Amino acid sequence: MPEWLVLTLAMLAACAVVVAVTFLRHRSAAEDEDPSETPDVIEYMTMWIGVVYAIVLGLAIAGVWDARGGAEDHVQAEAQALHEISERVRVYPPDVRDRIRADVNAYVGHVVTTEWKAMADKGEVTERGDALLQKVRVDVTDYRPANDFQAQAYQPVLDQMAAADQARNARAGSTGATMPGVVWFGLLAGGIITIGMVFALQIRRTPRELVLAGLFSALIAFLLFLIWDFDAPYSRGIAASAEPFLHLFPHAGG
C-alpha cells in the first residue's frame, strides 16, 4: 500500500473517531447537563494547533538550515582538498607537478563556471566534471615517486584526492530539495488550518484585530518561504556559493 494512501486513511480514521465519539457523547449525555460550565473547546484547540504547528515549522527550518550548512561544508572540504593537492605536488618533477596543477585548475574552472549553473538549474552535477576529476585522480595515482622525499608526499596526496572525491559525491547528493513532499503537504495544510482557526474565533473588523491577523498570516507565509528558499542549498536566493573555490583558486572564474 502506498505511503500517501496510508497517511490519508490514518487522517480520515482519526477524524472519524473524533466525530463518532462526539456524537456518542452527546447522545449519552444527561438531559440536565449544562455545556456552558465547560471551557470553550475552540480556544483550547486553537492554542494547541498553534503550538504544534510552531514546533513543526521550527523543526523544518532547522532541517533545511542544517542541510544548507552541510552543503557549504562539502564545498569547503572539496576546495581545500584540491588546494592541498596543488600545493603538495611541488616536490614532484616540474612536468608532473605542472600537469597535475593544470588538471586541478581545469576541474575547478569547470565547477565554478559551468557545473554550478547545472546544479542550480537541473539539481545535478555534470559528467564533464566527473571526467575532469578522474583525470586528476589518474595523474596522482599513476605517478611513481622517484625518491624518499617524493614517496613521503605521495600518500598524503592520495588522501587528499580521496577527500576531494568524497566531498564531490556529497555535494552531488545534496544538490536537490531536502524536504519530502509529504512534509510540504503537512506544512501547507497546517498553515491553512492555523490561519483558518482565526476565523473560528469570530474575528471582528476592528483595526487591532485585523492588523494582528494580517501580521500572523504574513509571518507564516514568511517562514514557509524561508523553508522553501533553504530547501535547495545550491540554487535559490540564500544558497551555498562557490566562494571557497574562488578563494583558493582566484583565477578559476576567469
Sequence and secondary structure as in RCSB ss.txt:
>XXXX:A:sequence
MPEWLVLTLAMLAACAVVVAVTFLRHRSAAEDEDPSETPDVIEYMTMWIGVVYAIVLGLAIAGVWDARGGAEDHV
QAEAQALHEISERVRVYPPDVRDRIRADVNAYVGHVVTTEWKAMADKGEVTERGDALLQKVRVDVTDYRPANDFQ
AQAYQPVLDQMAAADQARNARAGSTGATMPGVVWFGLLAGGIITIGMVFALQIRRTPRELVLAGLFSALIAFLLF
LIWDFDAPYSRGIAASAEPFLHLFPHAGG
>XXXX:A:secstr
  HHHHHHHHHHHHHHHHHHHHHHHHHHS TT  GGGS  HHHHHHHHHHHHHHHHHHHHHHHHHHHHHHHHHHH
HHHHHHHHHHHHHGGGS HHHHHHHHHHHHHHHHHIIIIIHHHHHHHSS  HHHHHHHHHHHHHHHH   SSHHH
HHHHHHHHHHHHHHHHHHHHHHHTSS  S HHHHHHHHHHHHHHHHHHHHTT    HHHHHHHHHHHHHHHHHHH
HHHHHHSTTTSSS   SHHHHHHSTTTT 
